[in-house]
Amino acid sequence: MAKVPLGQLHSPYPDYAKLAKDDPDLVKQFRLPGCNECHGGTGGGGFCPALSQGVWFWGNTDDVLFRLITLGSAELEKQGFNRYQYGTVHAGMPAMGVTIPTSDQLWKIIAFIRSINPPGTNPPEKVIFGKDARVAQSIAALEAQIEELGAPKIEGKEAVGGKDAPALYFGSTKMNNNLAVVHKVADEGGEGMVASLFVKGEGDEYVRVATTSPKALGSELGGPAFDSINAGKPYYGEGPIMGIPYITGYEPIKDASGAIIGVYGVGYKK
């Protein structure tokens, strides 16, 4: 494995569904090294996450799955891989390579894991960037609640947090300094959740104009989230809010012409 370039490990069992059908004892390959002790006897979950939920915390290529199981999550991260989301258990995965004697058995374990996931969630050479379930639910709720007010637009200016900013509207409702629109979603999301709205400034910056974190009002979106939004794409993953690590999600706000004029944002403390 160490001699194979990153991204170049490929399963000899690409038709994992057929393998699972032809080999009813495939689950035994999963149980032999002790995977069942954490993830349950059939992968449905124990005190560690279920492997059957169609969510891939580190991505789902053959390469990343083989290295993750072999090396464990801490070593995988050292090799430059990114964790895209967290589940209910934040503990790292141990290195299982020492308990799995052959590559063939490990590939069969991976085939079994793929076979118990929903169709469409695990094409072997396409990375599925997982969304944290709470983040996905909360950002959808934020979008639905605010879009009921009307179409988004920028009209005039209103300072936020001592900083000049364009005024973001949905319909006739101004978002700048309007904390009520984000507090409802945050209250429903539970403890440790932050909801925010950003407006696009006169340059490339996105200024936080409404938020449940008062100290963050007027701050700007940064890091990978900024890069992703600026490229017209959503962002889901780790990100700091006022220096505190969160599991976050950001979706662009677009006006009637399709131009990005702001950002929806939510996050949960790690």
C-alpha positions as CSV (number, residue, x, y, z in Angstrom):
1,M,0.0,0.0,0.0
2,A,2.8,2.4,0.9
3,K,4.2,2.1,-2.6
4,V,1.0,2.9,-4.4
5,P,0.4,6.6,-5.1
6,L,-2.5,8.2,-3.2
7,G,-5.7,7.7,-5.0
8,Q,-4.6,4.7,-7.0
9,L,-5.8,1.7,-4.9
10,H,-8.7,-0.1,-6.7
11,S,-10.8,-3.0,-5.5
12,P,-10.6,-6.3,-7.4
13,Y,-14.3,-6.7,-6.6
14,P,-16.0,-3.8,-8.4
15,D,-19.3,-5.7,-8.6
16,Y,-19.7,-5.8,-4.8
17,A,-23.5,-6.4,-5.1
18,K,-22.8,-9.6,-7.1
19,L,-20.1,-10.7,-4.6
20,A,-22.5,-10.2,-1.7
21,K,-25.2,-12.2,-3.5
22,D,-22.9,-15.1,-4.5
23,D,-21.2,-15.2,-1.1
24,P,-23.7,-15.3,1.8
25,D,-20.8,-15.6,4.2
26,L,-19.3,-12.3,3.2
27,V,-20.4,-10.8,6.5
28,K,-18.0,-13.2,8.2
29,Q,-15.1,-11.4,6.6
30,F,-16.4,-8.3,8.2
31,R,-16.7,-9.9,11.7
32,L,-13.4,-11.8,11.8
33,P,-11.1,-8.9,12.6
34,G,-13.6,-7.5,15.1
35,C,-15.3,-4.7,13.0
36,N,-18.6,-5.9,14.5
37,E,-17.5,-5.0,18.0
38,C,-17.8,-1.3,17.2
39,H,-20.2,-1.2,14.2
40,G,-22.6,-4.0,15.0
41,G,-22.8,-7.6,13.8
42,T,-24.2,-6.6,10.4
43,G,-22.8,-3.1,10.2
44,G,-26.0,-1.5,11.4
45,G,-24.3,0.3,14.3
46,G,-23.2,-0.3,17.8
47,F,-21.4,2.3,20.0
48,C,-19.8,3.5,16.7
49,P,-21.8,4.8,13.6
50,A,-23.8,2.5,11.4
51,L,-22.0,1.6,8.2
52,S,-25.3,1.3,6.3
53,Q,-26.3,4.9,6.4
54,G,-25.0,6.0,3.0
55,V,-22.8,8.7,4.5
56,W,-19.0,8.7,4.0
57,F,-17.1,10.8,6.5
58,W,-13.8,10.6,4.6
59,G,-15.1,10.1,1.1
60,N,-15.9,6.7,-0.5
61,T,-13.3,5.8,-3.1
62,D,-11.7,2.4,-2.9
63,D,-8.4,4.1,-2.1
64,V,-9.6,6.1,0.9
65,L,-11.6,3.2,2.4
66,F,-8.6,0.8,2.1
67,R,-6.3,3.3,3.7
68,L,-8.7,4.4,6.4
69,I,-9.3,0.8,7.6
70,T,-5.6,-0.1,7.4
71,L,-4.1,3.1,8.9
72,G,-6.9,4.5,11.1
73,S,-8.2,8.0,11.0
74,A,-5.4,9.8,12.7
75,E,-2.7,8.5,10.3
76,L,-5.0,9.0,7.4
77,E,-5.3,12.7,8.3
78,K,-1.5,12.9,8.6
79,Q,-1.2,11.7,5.0
80,G,-3.3,14.7,3.8
81,F,-6.8,13.2,3.6
82,N,-9.7,15.4,4.7
83,R,-12.6,14.4,7.0
84,Y,-15.7,15.9,5.5
85,Q,-18.1,15.5,8.4
86,Y,-18.7,14.0,11.8
87,G,-21.5,11.7,13.1
88,T,-22.8,11.3,16.6
89,V,-19.4,9.7,17.6
90,H,-16.4,12.0,17.2
91,A,-13.8,9.4,18.3
92,G,-11.2,8.4,15.8
93,M,-11.1,5.0,14.0
94,P,-8.3,2.7,15.1
95,A,-5.9,1.2,12.6
96,M,-7.3,-2.3,11.7
97,G,-4.5,-3.3,9.3
98,V,-2.8,-5.3,12.1
99,T,-5.8,-7.5,12.5
100,I,-6.7,-8.1,8.9
101,P,-4.1,-10.6,7.5
102,T,-4.5,-10.1,3.7
103,S,-5.4,-7.4,1.2
104,D,-8.0,-9.8,-0.3
105,Q,-9.9,-10.0,3.1
106,L,-9.8,-6.2,3.4
107,W,-11.2,-5.8,-0.1
108,K,-14.0,-8.2,0.8
109,I,-14.8,-6.2,3.9
110,I,-15.0,-3.1,1.8
111,A,-17.3,-4.9,-0.7
112,F,-19.5,-6.0,2.2
113,I,-19.7,-2.4,3.5
114,R,-20.7,-1.1,0.0
115,S,-23.3,-3.9,-0.3
116,I,-25.3,-2.7,2.8
117,N,-25.5,0.9,1.7
118,P,-28.4,2.5,-0.2
119,P,-28.0,2.3,-4.0
120,G,-26.4,5.4,-5.5
121,T,-24.4,6.4,-2.4
122,N,-21.2,4.5,-3.2
123,P,-19.9,4.6,-6.7
124,P,-16.4,3.5,-6.0
125,E,-14.5,6.2,-7.8
126,K,-16.7,9.2,-7.0
127,V,-16.1,10.9,-3.7
128,I,-19.4,11.7,-2.0
129,F,-18.9,14.7,0.3
130,G,-21.0,13.9,3.3
131,K,-23.2,16.5,5.0
132,D,-23.6,16.4,8.7
133,A,-27.2,15.4,9.2
134,R,-27.9,18.2,11.7
135,V,-26.3,20.8,9.6
136,A,-28.1,19.7,6.4
137,Q,-31.5,19.7,8.3
138,S,-30.9,23.1,9.9
139,I,-29.7,24.9,6.7
140,A,-32.7,23.5,4.8
141,A,-34.9,24.9,7.6
142,L,-33.2,28.3,7.5
143,E,-33.6,28.5,3.7
144,A,-37.3,27.4,3.8
145,Q,-38.2,29.9,6.6
146,I,-36.5,32.9,5.1
147,E,-37.5,32.2,1.5
148,E,-41.2,32.4,2.6
149,L,-40.6,36.2,3.1
150,G,-40.0,36.7,-0.6
151,A,-37.3,36.9,-3.2
152,P,-33.8,38.0,-2.1
153,K,-32.3,41.3,-3.2
154,I,-29.8,43.9,-2.2
155,E,-31.2,47.4,-1.7
156,G,-29.3,50.3,0.0
157,K,-27.0,49.9,3.0
158,E,-27.2,49.4,6.8
159,A,-24.2,49.0,9.1
160,V,-23.7,45.8,11.0
161,G,-21.3,45.4,13.9
162,G,-19.9,48.8,13.2
163,K,-19.2,48.0,9.6
164,D,-20.9,49.4,6.5
165,A,-22.6,46.7,4.5
166,P,-25.2,46.4,1.7
167,A,-28.7,45.7,3.0
168,L,-30.0,42.2,2.3
169,Y,-33.7,41.8,1.9
170,F,-36.1,38.9,1.4
171,G,-39.2,40.4,0.0
172,S,-39.8,43.6,2.0
173,T,-38.0,42.3,5.1
174,K,-34.5,43.6,5.8
175,M,-32.1,41.0,7.2
176,N,-29.4,43.3,8.5
177,N,-29.5,43.2,12.3
178,N,-32.7,41.1,12.1
179,L,-31.9,38.5,14.8
180,A,-35.4,37.1,14.9
181,V,-35.1,35.4,11.5
182,V,-32.1,33.3,12.6
183,H,-33.0,32.6,16.2
184,K,-36.0,30.5,15.4
185,V,-33.9,28.0,13.4
186,A,-31.2,28.1,16.1
187,D,-33.7,27.4,18.9
188,E,-35.0,24.4,16.9
189,G,-31.4,23.2,16.2
190,G,-30.6,22.9,19.9
191,E,-27.6,23.8,22.1
192,G,-24.4,24.7,20.4
193,M,-25.9,25.7,17.1
194,V,-25.2,29.0,15.3
195,A,-27.3,30.3,12.3
196,S,-26.2,33.3,10.2
197,L,-26.9,35.2,7.0
198,F,-24.2,37.0,5.0
199,V,-24.5,39.6,2.3
200,K,-22.0,40.1,-0.5
201,G,-20.0,43.3,-0.1
202,E,-18.8,45.6,-2.8
203,G,-15.8,43.5,-3.3
204,D,-15.5,39.7,-3.0
205,E,-16.2,39.6,0.8
206,Y,-19.3,38.2,2.5
207,V,-20.4,40.1,5.6
208,R,-22.4,38.5,8.4
209,V,-25.5,40.7,8.8
210,A,-27.7,38.5,11.0
211,T,-26.5,35.8,13.5
212,T,-27.2,34.1,16.7
213,S,-23.6,34.8,17.7
214,P,-23.7,38.5,18.5
215,K,-19.9,38.9,18.7
216,A,-19.7,37.6,15.1
217,L,-22.0,40.3,13.6
218,G,-20.1,42.2,10.9
219,S,-17.4,39.5,10.6
220,E,-16.6,38.1,7.1
221,L,-16.8,34.6,5.7
222,G,-13.3,33.1,5.3
223,G,-11.3,29.9,4.7
224,P,-12.5,27.0,2.5
225,A,-16.1,28.1,2.9
226,F,-15.3,31.5,1.3
227,D,-13.4,29.8,-1.6
228,S,-16.3,27.3,-2.2
229,I,-19.0,30.0,-2.2
230,N,-16.9,32.3,-4.3
231,A,-16.7,29.5,-6.9
232,G,-20.5,29.2,-6.8
233,K,-20.6,26.0,-4.7
234,P,-21.9,25.2,-1.2
235,Y,-19.5,24.2,1.5
236,Y,-19.9,21.5,4.2
237,G,-17.2,20.7,6.7
238,E,-15.2,22.0,9.5
239,G,-14.8,25.7,10.0
240,P,-14.1,28.2,12.8
241,I,-16.7,30.7,14.0
242,M,-14.9,33.4,15.9
243,G,-12.0,31.1,16.5
244,I,-14.1,28.2,17.8
245,P,-14.2,25.0,15.7
246,Y,-17.6,24.1,14.3
247,I,-19.1,21.6,11.9
248,T,-20.6,24.0,9.3
249,G,-22.7,24.3,6.2
250,Y,-22.9,27.3,3.8
251,E,-25.2,27.7,0.8
252,P,-25.3,30.6,-1.6
253,I,-28.2,33.0,-1.7
254,K,-29.0,33.9,-5.3
255,D,-31.1,36.8,-6.7
256,A,-33.5,36.5,-9.6
257,S,-30.7,36.7,-12.1
258,G,-28.8,33.8,-10.5
259,A,-26.1,36.1,-9.1
260,I,-24.8,35.2,-5.6
261,I,-25.7,38.0,-3.3
262,G,-25.3,36.3,0.1
263,V,-24.9,33.1,2.0
264,Y,-26.9,31.0,4.4
265,G,-24.8,29.5,7.2
266,V,-25.2,27.2,10.1
267,G,-22.9,25.4,12.4
268,Y,-22.7,23.1,15.4
269,K,-19.8,23.1,18.0
270,K,-17.5,20.2,17.6
